[in-house]
Amino acid sequence: MPDRSTRILRGLSLFAAVFAFGLVMFGAFVRLSNAGLSCPDWPTCYGQATWPQHAQAVAQADAAFPGRPYEAHKAWREQVHRMLAGTLGVAVLALALLAAWRRRWARLALVAAAVFAAAGVSMYMRGEHVFSSALAALAIALPLATAALLDRPGAWRISVLALGVIIFQAMLGMWTVTLLLKPIVVMGHLLGGMTTFGLLAWAALRFAGVGAEDNRFAGLRAAVVLGLVLLAGQIALGGWTSANYAALACGYGPGSFPECLGQWAPPADYHQGFVLWRGIGVNFEGGILDQPARTAIQLVHRLGALVVFCYLLALAWRLARRGLRLGGAALALALLLQVSLGVSNVYLGLPLAVATLHNGGAALLLFVLLANLARTQPRRDGAMFRGLDARR
């Protein structure tokens, strides 16, 4: 039987993973409702811990940020998203500390990382950006180094690694605002959220004992890993499509799918569509690319979706035939759901609910693949965990 600390880790990792999934969904809702710049400062919103709610506070907000008039229906979304992200950060810190608790040096390193992160935010708010960046770099590096050096099973080390990732994710959230929705940062923020969810989901699966009794499924491991790599690339393409406001570049309704703008080969500018860096100071809200560049992004996203669909469908069949019937069926169902949501986005003109669910569908696919990967790994037993706990 697992010891008490392992049972607590199991519950905490499950809570954090479910919370992270919800946060991915809510973050998509914020982005897709064009609320990403509704709070022009960070981490406050118009200088407040929450958001302006009274007439005098709104007047002060408009005077302080004349270029960004206050929009109440958007500001609360962005600031609530930040609050939820902070809550997840605290949960991940607790998870990492518990995973490293029996190693004094690791415990101290993680406490130091949390202190550096908090001090970095404080310095950023005072305008000391150089010192803030240095402290943030230390806050990220310490959990990464701790995870690499920790002599514990994988789930423990992944729990520690997640702390470094979520601190970097907070930095990406800050840059999303300060760099005015720069597409490479917005895409990175989406990938960071998915990575955080994936790490927490993997830890939860392994702490729950998901795994094989032996190595009978080891031959499937490489195929599942390749599926994860392809899915990560497609998620990045989806983030790039969204960040450049290219989701409806092929139009919507009849003639928008499988054709694009009623054509099989519409004008497309692939060079401009995939310029990753366009300098500092450009406001990307609403997008700055012309129609051919956005069309190119949408066409590449569709091509990527076709490749991922074919591979994952074949993988689902292979999993089912090799004995992982439930995992194969879950993968096929999640894949069909995600494709249906993507096509619905185009035909229906990107409804907010469907577009948000499309992001959730990507996270669901990620979880299903991770669950299948866990099933190809030997299950660790509680005795091994207790043996490691006894070491100093």
C-alpha positions in Angstrom: 0.0 0.0 0.0 1.2 3.5 -0.7 2.3 5.5 2.3 0.5 8.6 3.7 2.7 11.1 1.8 2.0 9.3 -1.5 -1.7 9.3 -0.9 -1.6 13.1 -0.2 0.5 13.6 -3.4 -2.1 11.5 -5.3 -5.0 13.7 -4.2 -3.1 17.0 -4.6 -1.8 16.2 -8.0 -5.3 15.2 -9.1 -6.8 18.4 -7.8 -4.0 20.4 -9.6 -4.5 18.6 -12.9 -8.3 19.1 -12.9 -7.8 22.8 -11.9 -5.2 23.2 -14.7 -7.6 21.8 -17.2 -10.2 24.3 -16.2 -7.7 27.1 -16.3 -6.8 26.1 -19.9 -10.4 26.4 -20.8 -10.9 29.7 -19.0 -7.7 31.1 -20.6 -9.1 30.2 -24.0 -12.4 31.9 -23.1 -10.5 35.1 -22.2 -8.3 35.1 -25.3 -11.2 34.3 -27.7 -13.4 36.9 -26.2 -10.7 39.5 -27.0 -10.1 40.3 -23.3 -6.3 39.7 -23.4 -5.5 43.4 -23.1 -8.5 44.4 -21.0 -6.1 45.0 -18.1 -3.3 47.1 -19.5 -1.0 46.5 -16.5 0.3 43.4 -14.7 -0.3 41.8 -12.2 -2.8 44.5 -11.2 -5.7 45.6 -13.3 -5.8 49.4 -13.7 -3.7 49.5 -10.6 -6.1 47.4 -8.5 -5.8 44.0 -7.1 -9.3 43.1 -8.5 -10.6 45.5 -11.2 -12.4 48.9 -11.1 -16.0 48.5 -10.1 -17.2 51.9 -8.9 -17.6 55.1 -10.9 -14.7 56.9 -9.2 -12.4 53.9 -9.8 -13.4 53.7 -13.4 -12.8 57.4 -13.9 -9.3 57.0 -12.4 -8.6 54.0 -14.6 -9.5 55.9 -17.8 -7.4 58.8 -16.7 -4.4 56.6 -15.9 -4.6 54.6 -19.2 -6.2 57.0 -21.8 -5.2 54.7 -24.6 -7.1 51.7 -23.1 -10.6 52.7 -22.0 -12.0 50.5 -19.2 -14.3 47.7 -20.4 -15.9 46.1 -17.3 -17.2 43.0 -19.2 -13.7 42.2 -20.3 -11.5 43.3 -17.4 -13.1 40.9 -14.9 -12.3 38.0 -17.2 -8.7 38.8 -17.5 -8.2 39.5 -13.8 -10.1 36.4 -12.6 -7.9 34.4 -15.0 -4.8 35.8 -13.3 -6.3 35.0 -9.8 -7.0 31.4 -10.9 -3.5 31.1 -12.3 -2.1 32.3 -8.9 -4.3 29.7 -7.1 -2.9 27.0 -9.4 0.6 28.3 -8.7 0.1 27.9 -4.9 -1.2 24.3 -5.4 1.8 23.4 -7.6 4.2 24.9 -5.0 2.5 22.8 -2.3 2.8 19.7 -4.6 6.5 20.4 -5.4 7.3 20.9 -1.7 5.6 17.7 -0.7 7.3 15.8 -3.4 10.7 17.1 -2.3 10.0 17.3 1.5 12.3 14.5 2.6 15.3 16.0 0.9 16.3 19.1 2.9 18.4 20.7 0.2 15.5 20.3 -2.3 13.0 21.7 0.1 15.2 24.8 0.7 15.7 25.3 -3.1 12.0 25.3 -3.7 11.3 27.7 -0.9 14.0 30.0 -2.3 12.4 29.7 -5.8 9.0 30.9 -4.4 10.7 33.8 -2.5 12.6 34.8 -5.7 9.4 34.7 -7.7 7.5 36.8 -5.3 10.3 39.3 -5.0 10.5 39.5 -8.8 6.9 40.4 -9.1 7.3 43.1 -6.4 10.3 44.6 -8.2 8.5 44.5 -11.5 5.6 46.5 -10.0 8.2 49.1 -8.9 9.7 49.4 -12.4 12.9 47.5 -11.6 12.7 45.3 -14.6 16.3 44.1 -14.8 16.4 42.9 -11.2 12.9 41.4 -11.6 14.0 39.4 -14.7 17.1 38.1 -12.9 15.1 36.9 -9.9 12.5 35.3 -12.2 15.3 33.4 -14.0 16.6 32.1 -10.6 13.0 31.2 -9.6 12.7 29.1 -12.8 16.1 27.6 -12.7 16.0 26.3 -9.1 13.0 23.9 -9.6 14.4 22.7 -12.9 17.8 21.9 -11.3 16.1 20.3 -8.3 14.0 18.0 -10.5 17.1 16.9 -12.4 19.0 16.1 -9.2 16.2 14.7 -7.1 16.7 10.9 -6.4 13.0 10.1 -6.6 10.7 8.2 -9.0 9.5 10.1 -12.1 6.2 11.4 -10.7 8.0 13.1 -7.8 10.5 14.8 -10.1 7.7 15.9 -12.5 5.9 17.5 -9.6 8.9 19.6 -8.9 9.5 20.4 -12.6 5.9 21.7 -12.8 6.8 24.5 -10.4 9.5 25.8 -12.7 7.2 25.6 -15.7 4.3 27.5 -14.0 6.7 30.3 -12.9 7.8 30.6 -16.6 4.1 30.5 -17.6 3.5 33.5 -15.3 6.3 35.3 -17.1 4.6 34.6 -20.4 1.4 35.9 -19.1 3.1 39.1 -18.2 4.8 39.4 -21.6 1.4 38.8 -23.3 0.2 42.1 -21.8 3.4 44.1 -21.9 4.3 43.0 -25.5 0.7 43.7 -26.7 -0.4 40.2 -27.7 2.7 39.4 -29.7 1.8 36.2 -31.5 4.9 34.2 -30.5 4.3 35.0 -26.8 0.5 34.3 -27.1 1.4 30.9 -28.7 4.0 30.2 -26.1 1.5 31.0 -23.3 -0.9 28.5 -24.8 1.9 25.9 -25.0 2.9 26.7 -21.4 -0.6 26.1 -20.2 -0.8 22.8 -22.0 2.6 21.8 -20.7 1.6 22.6 -17.1 -1.6 20.6 -17.5 0.3 17.7 -19.1 2.9 17.5 -16.3 0.3 17.6 -13.6 -1.8 15.0 -15.4 1.2 12.7 -15.8 2.0 13.1 -12.1 -1.7 12.4 -11.1 -1.8 9.3 -13.4 1.5 7.9 -11.9 0.6 8.6 -8.3 -2.7 6.9 -8.9 -0.8 3.8 -10.0 -1.7 3.8 -13.7 0.7 1.5 -15.4 1.3 -2.0 -16.7 2.1 -5.0 -14.6 5.0 -5.8 -16.9 6.6 -4.6 -20.2 4.0 -6.2 -22.4 3.0 -2.8 -23.9 6.6 -1.4 -24.2 6.5 -1.8 -28.0 3.7 0.8 -28.2 5.6 3.5 -26.2 7.5 5.1 -29.1 4.3 5.3 -31.2 2.5 7.1 -28.4 5.4 9.5 -27.8 5.4 10.3 -31.5 1.7 11.0 -31.2 2.4 13.4 -28.4 5.0 15.2 -30.5 2.6 15.6 -33.4 -0.1 16.8 -31.1 2.2 19.4 -29.5 3.1 20.7 -33.0 -0.6 21.0 -33.9 -1.4 22.8 -30.7 1.4 25.2 -31.5 -0.1 25.7 -35.0 -3.5 26.3 -33.4 -2.0 28.9 -31.0 -0.4 30.6 -34.0 -3.7 30.6 -35.9 -5.5 32.1 -32.9 -2.8 34.7 -32.1 -2.8 36.0 -35.6 -6.6 36.0 -35.8 -6.6 33.6 -38.8 -9.3 31.2 -37.6 -11.7 32.5 -40.2 -9.2 33.3 -42.9 -11.0 30.9 -45.2 -14.3 32.4 -44.4 -17.2 30.5 -42.8 -20.3 28.6 -44.0 -20.5 26.9 -47.4 -17.2 27.1 -49.4 -15.1 27.5 -46.2 -14.3 23.8 -45.7 -12.8 21.7 -47.1 -12.3 24.5 -49.6 -10.9 27.8 -48.5 -12.6 31.0 -49.7 -14.5 28.8 -52.2 -11.2 27.7 -53.7 -8.9 24.7 -53.4 -5.8 26.8 -53.8 -6.5 30.4 -52.7 -3.8 33.1 -52.7 -1.5 32.5 -49.7 1.6 34.2 -48.4 3.5 31.6 -46.4 6.5 33.8 -45.7 4.6 36.6 -44.1 2.3 34.2 -42.3 5.2 32.6 -40.4 7.4 35.5 -39.5 7.9 34.8 -35.8 9.3 38.1 -34.6 8.2 41.5 -35.7 9.9 43.8 -33.2 8.7 45.6 -30.1 5.9 48.1 -29.7 3.5 46.8 -32.3 -0.1 46.2 -31.0 -1.2 42.9 -32.4 -4.8 43.1 -31.0 -7.1 42.2 -33.9 -4.1 41.1 -36.0 -1.9 42.9 -38.4 -1.5 40.4 -41.2 -3.1 40.8 -44.6 -5.6 38.2 -46.0 -3.0 36.0 -47.9 -0.8 35.7 -44.9 -3.7 34.7 -42.6 -4.9 32.2 -45.3 -1.5 30.6 -45.3 -1.6 30.1 -41.6 -5.1 28.6 -41.8 -4.1 26.2 -44.6 -1.0 25.0 -42.7 -3.2 24.4 -39.6 -5.6 22.3 -41.6 -2.7 20.3 -43.2 -1.3 19.7 -39.7 -4.8 18.6 -38.5 -5.0 16.1 -41.3 -1.6 14.6 -40.5 -2.4 14.4 -36.8 -5.9 12.9 -37.5 -4.6 10.2 -39.7 -1.7 9.3 -37.3 -3.8 9.3 -34.1 -6.6 7.3 -35.7 -4.1 4.7 -36.8 -2.6 4.7 -33.3 -6.0 4.2 -31.7 -6.5 1.2 -33.9 -3.1 -0.2 -33.0 -3.6 0.4 -29.3 -6.9 -1.5 -29.4 -5.5 -4.4 -31.3 -2.5 -4.7 -28.9 -4.7 -5.0 -25.9 -5.4 -1.4 -24.8 -9.0 -1.4 -26.1 -10.3 1.3 -23.7 -7.3 3.6 -24.4 -7.7 3.1 -28.1 -11.4 3.8 -28.0 -10.9 6.9 -25.8 -8.3 8.2 -28.3 -10.6 7.7 -31.3 -13.6 9.4 -29.6 -11.5 12.4 -28.4 -10.0 12.7 -31.9 -13.4 12.7 -33.6 -14.8 15.2 -31.1 -11.9 17.6 -31.7 -12.2 17.4 -35.5 -15.9 18.0 -35.2 -15.3 21.1 -33.1 -12.7 22.4 -35.5 -15.1 22.0 -38.5 -17.9 23.5 -36.5 -15.8 26.6 -35.8 -15.4 27.2 -39.5 -19.0 26.5 -40.5 -20.6 28.4 -37.6 -18.2 31.4 -37.7 -16.2 30.8 -34.6 -18.8 30.8 -31.8 -17.2 31.5 -28.5 -18.5 28.4 -26.8 -17.3 26.1 -29.7 -13.9 27.8 -30.0 -13.4 27.4 -26.2 -14.4 23.8 -26.3 -11.9 23.3 -29.2 -9.1 24.3 -26.9 -10.5 21.9 -24.2 -10.6 19.2 -26.8 -6.8 19.6 -27.4 -6.2 19.3 -23.7 -8.4 16.2 -23.6 -6.4 14.6 -26.5 -3.2 15.4 -24.6 -4.6 13.7 -21.5 -5.7 10.6 -23.4 -2.3 10.2 -25.0 -0.6 10.6 -21.6 -2.9 8.0 -20.1 -2.0 5.6 -22.9 1.7 6.3 -22.4 1.3 5.6 -18.7 -0.2 2.3 -19.6 2.9 1.3 -21.5 5.1 2.0 -18.4 5.6 -0.5 -15.6 3.7 0.3 -12.5 5.8 1.3 -9.5 4.8 -0.4 -6.2 4.3 1.2 -2.8 7.2 -0.8 -1.4 9.6 0.9 -3.7 8.3 4.3 -2.7 8.6 3.5 1.0 12.2 2.3 0.4 13.0 5.6 -1.2 11.3 7.5 1.6 13.5 5.8 4.1 16.7 7.0 2.5 18.3 10.2 3.4 
